[in-house]
């Protein structure tokens, strides 16, 4: 093939998975060295890519902003009777990605808070002690179109990420979805989350989580804060990612 320009798009740290590690430990760095530029969707992956190709650029990732910004006012029946405050998570409940121990500790430390978990569970979650706690509510899988109605019912949105090789570099698209709804967000601090430091509460341990959630609930979150979060999410669209991609391509071509 005659190739005028080549781009490698890196969106996950695949080498954290045994199947991809077997061949990828050699082939991925080799590929990154061969292409003209590498683009990534997280700051962590940009740093990784720059070890093999100096022309590595962060272009972010888009979210369905309009879907989560829209507030219908509908309250789903299975969340309507859960007392406030509601501390919520929305997404696949995967034990290798989410900190089950942290969730259990939050629920035990603050029995007056109701933790709502929305999404399909893996075996780790199904067998976890979360199911024995009265203030933890599993609402199961929901159709994508209904998720914004649930998120708008949350008082605080969580991303209790388990930090490991597989998760540390992931772009947190979920954060954009929460922010698009204008909701306050408490999340585990990672390199990829640094971009959101000004509009979220980043935590390193249980105490950080408890303090952050307490602060949000006590502050009576105002419309100005919600507007600021929405503006951040609005800047993380697929259109903006494409603009950054073309900017990276043009920047490299102009050097030649």
Secondary structure, 3 states (H helix, E strand, C coil): CCCCCCEEEECCCHHHCHHHHHHHHHHHHHHHHHCCEEEECCHHHHHHHHCCCCCEEECCCCCCHHHHHCCCCCCCHHHHCCCCCEEEEECCECCCCECHHHHHHHHHHCCCCEEEEECCECHHHHCCHHHHCCCEEEEECCCHHHHHHHHCCCCEEEECECCCCCCCCCCCHHHHHHHHCCCCEEEECCCHHHHHCCCCEEECCHHHHHHHHHHHHHHCCCHHHHHHHHHHHHCCCHHHHHHHHHHHHHHHHHHC
